[in-house]
Amino acid sequence: MKLNSYQYPNIQTLQLDKSLSLEPLQDNFPFEKKVRDFKMQFDFNDLNFFSFTIEGLLGFMCKLKGKIAVSLGESQALIYAANAYKNLGFEVSFIELNRDGSVNLEQLNDLELDYIFISPYVMDTFVKTDLSQVKAINGDATLVSNVSASQEQIDLVDIALFDAYKLTGFQTQSIALHNGELDEQYLGEMDAIALELITKALNSFQYNCDYKSKVVTALQTALKDDFFFFVEPNSTLENTLHFGLKNIKAREMIRTLSLGEIFVTNGEGCSLGLSRPSKIIQAMGYSELESRQALSLSFLNDLDEASIENLAQTIAKKYRQIRMLNA
């Protein structure tokens, strides 16, 4: 049971049509049609490929140039890239997170900016951000947003980023939709595989979020005072849940649950495989130790009441076993 579909996507067997191979002396009609369809689907004029890594995002910023602000609620790779961009002598402002997990939009007041990197949700916690408020505060800046997990506010976004790894499970190139802010790319920079996989992932992504409150109730009943929230569940994307378990390191829960094929996370994709937790909770004002108590879920498959109750009881049982062993 993959209870974080943004970290454990429903990866399919990789099947590619050779017609998508890009040839220098051909018209490449199948690829060009997919590009047109993707742009039309989200109502943008242009499409570029880039690497969603520190190096790729730094190159992305260097192509844009100008004064930028970056929310501390963005992916860790983007934060690192912004620091590298600042070290090159460019002007960068970092927008902090409030204790409740929201972005401190008041910091955008009186800043003269060319670009604002802020998404419709905070990574890890998936606390929603109202992009219309960002536009109202600093409407002259170009808004750059990672919309991989939610496209609800994409009409307010100037440059929309789609993270290939989180959407597909493959580390191909990622996609940026825009309206002329980036230069045209040559053939060798285009990634037909990325376009095919991201298109399929977005078009097949459906979720049932009607049972979120039932999951919360079941977990609260099973775990009692050991269960707590870093962010209010109603402030997050509808199909996500973020909570904490007291006096335990989340990685211990993640490992023991995975033995029963229940997959959850403590941090976002940029932190997977590392010994340290994500920086998001710490950016909200919590200690590193407290941040290690966080668990993040996202719901993709329909769960009936019996499955929800079994899930809550399993988490509670494993939690108490770990507490006992640690004691």
RODO-2510 file (C-alpha; in nm, 4 decimals, decimal comma):
residues 327
     n   res          X          Y          Z
     1     m     0,0000     0,0000     0,0000
     2     k     0,1836     0,3080    -0,1236
     3     l     0,0697     0,5719     0,1210
     4     n     0,2711     0,8417    -0,0475
     5     s     0,2014     0,8370    -0,4185
     6     y     0,4260     1,1431    -0,4717
     7     q     0,7302     0,9508    -0,3482
     8     y     0,6268     0,6031    -0,4593
     9     p     0,4481     0,6598    -0,7914
    10     n     0,2640     0,3821    -0,9684
    11     i     0,5547     0,2952    -1,1977
    12     q     0,4601     0,1101    -1,5139
    13     t     0,6776    -0,1027    -1,7406
    14     l     0,8684     0,1325    -1,9674
    15     q     0,7363     0,0998    -2,3227
    16     l     0,8387     0,3436    -2,5925
    17     d     0,7461     0,3779    -2,9569
    18     k     1,0525     0,4278    -3,1768
    19     s     0,8575     0,6978    -3,3621
    20     l     0,9372     0,9262    -3,0648
    21     s     1,3095     0,9060    -3,1403
    22     l     1,4247     1,2512    -3,2516
    23     e     1,6040     1,2580    -3,5866
    24     p     1,7889     1,5684    -3,7121
    25     l     1,6778     1,5404    -4,0741
    26     q     1,3150     1,4453    -4,0128
    27     d     1,0028     1,6342    -3,9104
    28     n     0,9478     1,4269    -3,5925
    29     f     0,5702     1,4668    -3,6200
    30     p     0,4735     1,2258    -3,3336
    31     f     0,6956     1,4143    -3,0865
    32     e     0,5849     1,7559    -3,2080
    33     k     0,2195     1,6546    -3,1707
    34     k     0,2800     1,5431    -2,8107
    35     v     0,4481     1,8760    -2,7371
    36     r     0,1509     2,0677    -2,8846
    37     d    -0,1000     1,8556    -2,6928
    38     f     0,0869     1,9038    -2,3641
    39     k     0,1027     2,2812    -2,4100
    40     m    -0,2649     2,2995    -2,5065
    41     q    -0,3691     2,0842    -2,2098
    42     f    -0,2402     2,3511    -1,9702
    43     d    -0,2785     2,6562    -2,1986
    44     f     0,0877     2,7553    -2,2391
    45     n     0,2715     2,8609    -2,5534
    46     d     0,6152     2,7065    -2,5000
    47     l     0,7787     2,3997    -2,3454
    48     n     1,1370     2,3441    -2,2257
    49     f     1,3143     2,0477    -2,0709
    50     f     1,5466     2,0779    -1,7702
    51     s     1,7019     1,8620    -1,4988
    52     f     1,5260     1,8812    -1,1582
    53     t     1,8591     1,8684    -0,9746
    54     i     2,0766     2,1299    -0,8029
    55     e     2,2849     2,1691    -1,1175
    56     g     1,9851     2,1719    -1,3496
    57     l     1,7909     2,4248    -1,1434
    58     l     2,0965     2,6495    -1,1092
    59     g     2,1294     2,6474    -1,4877
    60     f     1,7571     2,7214    -1,5113
    61     m     1,8004     3,0286    -1,2875
    62     c     2,1030     3,1470    -1,4820
    63     k     1,8981     3,1383    -1,8024
    64     l     1,6277     3,3493    -1,6385
    65     k     1,8668     3,5942    -1,4685
    66     g     1,7405     3,8751    -1,2456
    67     k     1,6338     3,9165    -0,8833
    68     i     1,4540     3,6146    -0,7387
    69     a     1,2727     3,5127    -0,4222
    70     v     1,2454     3,1477    -0,3223
    71     s     1,0046     3,0032    -0,0676
    72     l     1,1695     2,7809     0,1925
    73     g     0,8768     2,5482     0,1315
    74     e     1,0188     2,4423    -0,2053
    75     s     1,2139     2,1250    -0,2908
    76     q     1,5541     2,0982    -0,1282
    77     a     1,7263     2,0875    -0,4680
    78     l     1,5729     2,4251    -0,5490
    79     i     1,6873     2,5751    -0,2167
    80     y     2,0427     2,4520    -0,2758
    81     a     2,0363     2,5865    -0,6319
    82     a     1,9176     2,9270    -0,5074
    83     n     2,2072     2,9395    -0,2600
    84     a     2,4496     2,8574    -0,5403
    85     y     2,2878     3,1278    -0,7560
    86     k     2,3348     3,3748    -0,4701
    87     n     2,7013     3,2741    -0,4372
    88     l     2,7479     3,3689    -0,8019
    89     g     2,6566     3,7261    -0,7068
    90     f     2,2881     3,7355    -0,7997
    91     e     2,0268     3,8829    -0,5684
    92     v     1,8213     3,6175    -0,3870
    93     s     1,5632     3,6524    -0,1071
    94     f     1,4334     3,3526     0,0889
    95     i     1,0707     3,3571     0,2043
    96     e     1,0297     3,1902     0,5423
    97     l     0,7605     2,9531     0,6669
    98     n     0,5252     3,0307     0,9546
    99     r     0,4863     2,7978     1,2542
   100     d     0,1613     2,6620     1,1070
   101     g     0,3420     2,5593     0,7874
   102     s     0,2141     2,8398     0,5651
   103     v     0,4456     3,0626     0,3621
   104     n     0,5089     3,4055     0,5140
   105     l     0,3787     3,6035     0,2174
   106     e     0,4172     3,9346     0,4026
   107     q     0,7903     3,9123     0,3313
   108     l     0,7130     3,9707    -0,0377
   109     n     0,6038     4,3267     0,0405
   110     d     0,8461     4,5966    -0,0753
   111     l     1,0705     4,3476    -0,2588
   112     e     1,1568     4,4353    -0,6183
   113     l     1,1641     4,0971    -0,7886
   114     d     1,1866     3,9524    -1,1358
   115     y     1,0928     3,5962    -1,0366
   116     i     0,9235     3,4292    -0,7398
   117     f     0,9725     3,0542    -0,6944
   118     i     0,6667     2,9501    -0,4946
   119     s     0,4338     2,6564    -0,5546
   120     p     0,0630     2,6049    -0,4800
   121     y     0,1647     2,3781    -0,1915
   122     v     0,4592     2,3380     0,0447
   123     m     0,6730     2,0305    -0,0156
   124     d     0,6443     1,7481     0,2441
   125     t     0,3496     1,8917     0,4354
   126     f     0,1448     1,9845     0,1241
   127     v     0,0050     2,2925     0,3011
   128     k    -0,1773     2,4916     0,0339
   129     t    -0,0609     2,8374    -0,0760
   130     d    -0,3051     3,0817    -0,2347
   131     l    -0,1163     3,2064    -0,5400
   132     s    -0,3701     3,4834    -0,5961
   133     q    -0,2358     3,6419    -0,2751
   134     v     0,1162     3,6234    -0,4154
   135     k    -0,0012     3,7972    -0,7324
   136     a    -0,1810     4,0624    -0,5286
   137     i     0,1318     4,1409    -0,3259
   138     n     0,3899     4,1299    -0,6054
   139     g     0,2100     4,1057    -0,9360
   140     d     0,4990     4,2310    -1,1507
   141     a     0,7203     3,9292    -1,0770
   142     t     0,7095     3,6138    -1,2890
   143     l     0,5650     3,3279    -1,0828
   144     v     0,7541     2,9957    -1,1107
   145     s     0,5716     2,7007    -0,9514
   146     n     0,6162     2,3266    -0,9139
   147     v     0,2686     2,1957    -0,9992
   148     s     0,3529     1,8238    -1,0010
   149     a     0,1108     1,7337    -0,7191
   150     s    -0,1668     1,9802    -0,8015
   151     q    -0,2615     2,1816    -1,1081
   152     e    -0,5595     2,3580    -0,9462
   153     q    -0,3993     2,7039    -0,9592
   154     i    -0,1987     2,6613    -1,2786
   155     d    -0,3884     2,9471    -1,4441
   156     l    -0,2082     3,1831    -1,2010
   157     v     0,1373     3,0414    -1,2799
   158     d     0,3724     3,2008    -1,5350
   159     i     0,6226     2,9125    -1,5517
   160     a     0,4901     2,5693    -1,4481
   161     l     0,7391     2,3001    -1,3462
   162     f     0,6680     1,9249    -1,3622
   163     d     0,9103     1,7101    -1,1581
   164     a     0,9669     1,3908    -1,3567
   165     y     1,0937     1,1769    -1,0684
   166     k     0,8009     1,2480    -0,8389
   167     l     0,5506     1,1945    -1,1177
   168     t     0,7000     0,8901    -1,2882
   169     g     0,9653     0,7316    -1,0644
   170     f     1,2215     0,7756    -1,3435
   171     q     1,4896     1,0454    -1,3276
   172     t     1,4473     1,1779    -1,6797
   173     q     1,4417     1,5458    -1,7725
   174     s     1,1597     1,7495    -1,6197
   175     i     0,9306     1,9946    -1,8016
   176     a     0,8816     2,3709    -1,7777
   177     l     0,5784     2,5272    -1,9456
   178     h     0,6047     2,8998    -2,0139
   179     n     0,5084     3,1838    -2,2468
   180     g     0,8396     3,2958    -2,3903
   181     e     1,0439     3,3455    -2,0713
   182     l     1,2986     3,0793    -2,1778
   183     d     1,5034     3,0463    -2,4956
   184     e     1,4184     2,7881    -2,7587
   185     q     1,6076     2,4604    -2,7113
   186     y     1,8019     2,2660    -2,9677
   187     l     1,7175     1,9055    -3,0530
   188     g     1,9763     1,7493    -2,8207
   189     e     1,8171     1,9156    -2,5157
   190     m     1,4730     1,7701    -2,5836
   191     d     1,3621     1,4553    -2,4004
   192     a     1,0887     1,2588    -2,5734
   193     i     1,0968     0,9909    -2,3016
   194     a     1,0306     1,2500    -2,0317
   195     l     0,7388     1,3979    -2,2237
   196     e     0,5828     1,0567    -2,2796
   197     l     0,6177     0,9437    -1,9172
   198     i     0,5023     1,2722    -1,7614
   199     t     0,2017     1,2921    -1,9939
   200     k     0,0951     0,9380    -1,9039
   201     a     0,1449     1,0017    -1,5316
   202     l    -0,0639     1,3190    -1,5314
   203     n    -0,3426     1,1739    -1,7445
   204     s    -0,3712     0,8571    -1,5339
   205     f    -0,3468     1,0236    -1,1927
   206     q    -0,6748     0,9965    -1,0050
   207     y    -0,7330     0,9835    -0,6349
   208     n    -1,0126     0,9388    -0,3858
   209     c    -0,9898     1,1870    -0,0981
   210     d    -1,3314     1,1304     0,0591
   211     y    -1,1922     0,9251     0,3466
   212     k    -0,9175     1,1562     0,4804
   213     s    -1,1179     1,2500     0,7910
   214     k    -1,1836     0,8811     0,8601
   215     v    -0,8099     0,8087     0,8512
   216     v    -0,7474     1,0938     1,0955
   217     t    -1,0144     0,9664     1,3354
   218     a    -0,8856     0,6089     1,3176
   219     l    -0,5255     0,7164     1,3849
   220     q    -0,6275     0,9446     1,6723
   221     t    -0,8288     0,6628     1,8302
   222     a    -0,5502     0,4049     1,7912
   223     l    -0,2561     0,6262     1,8942
   224     k    -0,4261     0,8647     2,1372
   225     d    -0,1868     1,1245     2,2869
   226     d     0,1119     0,9883     2,0949
   227     f    -0,0405     1,1274     1,7727
   228     f    -0,0117     1,4970     1,6867
   229     f    -0,0156     1,7414     1,3952
   230     f     0,2606     1,9696     1,2701
   231     v     0,0072     2,1258     1,0308
   232     e    -0,3707     2,1257     1,0375
   233     p    -0,5053     1,8521     0,8076
   234     n    -0,7623     2,0893     0,6569
   235     s    -0,4836     2,3205     0,5378
   236     t    -0,3230     2,0588     0,3118
   237     l    -0,4081     1,9173    -0,0297
   238     e    -0,7239     1,7095    -0,0012
   239     n    -0,5553     1,3747    -0,0645
   240     t    -0,2634     1,4252     0,1749
   241     l    -0,2070     1,3893     0,5477
   242     h     0,0928     1,4988     0,7542
   243     f     0,1325     1,4143     1,1231
   244     g     0,3834     1,3274     1,3924
   245     l     0,4405     1,0398     1,6363
   246     k     0,5988     1,1319     1,9698
   247     n     0,9369     1,0044     2,0904
   248     i     1,0250     0,8030     1,7843
   249     k     1,2297     0,8488     1,4681
   250     a     1,0087     0,8260     1,1631
   251     r     1,2616     0,6167     0,9718
   252     e     1,2042     0,3347     1,2245
   253     m     0,8330     0,3401     1,1404
   254     i     0,9038     0,3658     0,7680
   255     r     1,1270     0,0596     0,7740
   256     t     0,9026    -0,1611     0,9846
   257     l     0,5881    -0,0649     0,7893
   258     s     0,7640    -0,1357     0,4590
   259     l     0,8144    -0,4970     0,5715
   260     g     0,4353    -0,5213     0,5605
   261     e     0,4291    -0,3429     0,2220
   262     i     0,2959    -0,0174     0,3670
   263     f     0,5069     0,2669     0,2273
   264     v     0,5173     0,6118     0,3892
   265     t     0,7795     0,8897     0,4016
   266     n     0,9342     1,1381     0,6410
   267     g     1,0573     1,3821     0,3787
   268     e     1,0355     1,4721     0,0136
   269     g     1,2093     1,3109    -0,2824
   270     c     1,5217     1,5276    -0,2507
   271     s     1,5814     1,3749     0,0944
   272     l     1,5179     1,0111     0,0024
   273     g     1,8215     0,7948     0,0700
   274     l     1,9801     1,0511     0,3021
   275     s     2,0271     1,0109     0,6782
   276     r     1,8835     1,3557     0,7510
   277     p     1,5165     1,4548     0,7454
   278     s     1,3677     1,7179     0,5201
   279     k     1,4300     2,0805     0,6100
   280     i     1,0627     2,1829     0,5776
   281     i     0,9617     2,1115     0,9395
   282     q     1,2774     2,2809     1,0643
   283     a     1,1988     2,5857     0,8496
   284     m     0,8697     2,6063     1,0426
   285     g     1,0662     2,6500     1,3670
   286     y     1,0916     2,2905     1,4917
   287     s     1,4179     2,1222     1,5928
   288     e     1,5861     1,8554     1,3832
   289     l     1,4866     1,5951     1,6445
   290     e     1,1223     1,7029     1,6232
   291     s     1,1354     1,6957     1,2433
   292     r     1,2350     1,3300     1,2593
   293     q     0,8957     1,2477     1,4109
   294     a     0,7011     1,3528     1,0998
   295     l     0,5217     1,1181     0,8615
   296     s     0,3687     1,2149     0,5291
   297     l     0,0905     1,0274     0,3515
   298     s    -0,0946     1,0797     0,0259
   299     f    -0,3963     0,8794    -0,0802
   300     l    -0,4280     0,7351    -0,4275
   301     n    -0,6326     0,4168    -0,3981
   302     d    -0,9802     0,3876    -0,2508
   303     l    -0,9792     0,2542     0,1061
   304     d    -1,2874     0,1113     0,2742
   305     e    -1,3522     0,1462     0,6477
   306     a    -1,2101    -0,1971     0,7280
   307     s    -0,8845    -0,1144     0,5467
   308     i    -0,8598     0,2211     0,7248
   309     e    -0,9115     0,0597     1,0655
   310     n    -0,6571    -0,2126     0,9859
   311     l    -0,4081     0,0508     0,8728
   312     a    -0,4490     0,2562     1,1915
   313     q    -0,4171    -0,0481     1,4151
   314     t    -0,1073    -0,1677     1,2247
   315     i     0,0632     0,1706     1,2602
   316     a    -0,0250     0,1832     1,6312
   317     k     0,1022    -0,1704     1,6910
   318     k     0,4328    -0,1117     1,5129
   319     y     0,4749     0,2208     1,6918
   320     r     0,4324     0,0631     2,0354
   321     q     0,6664    -0,2254     1,9499
   322     i     0,9393     0,0226     1,8511
   323     r     0,8835     0,2312     2,1649
   324     m     0,9175    -0,0828     2,3768
   325     l     1,2343    -0,1967     2,1988
   326     n     1,3898     0,1495     2,2301
   327     a     1,3101     0,1583     2,6013
***
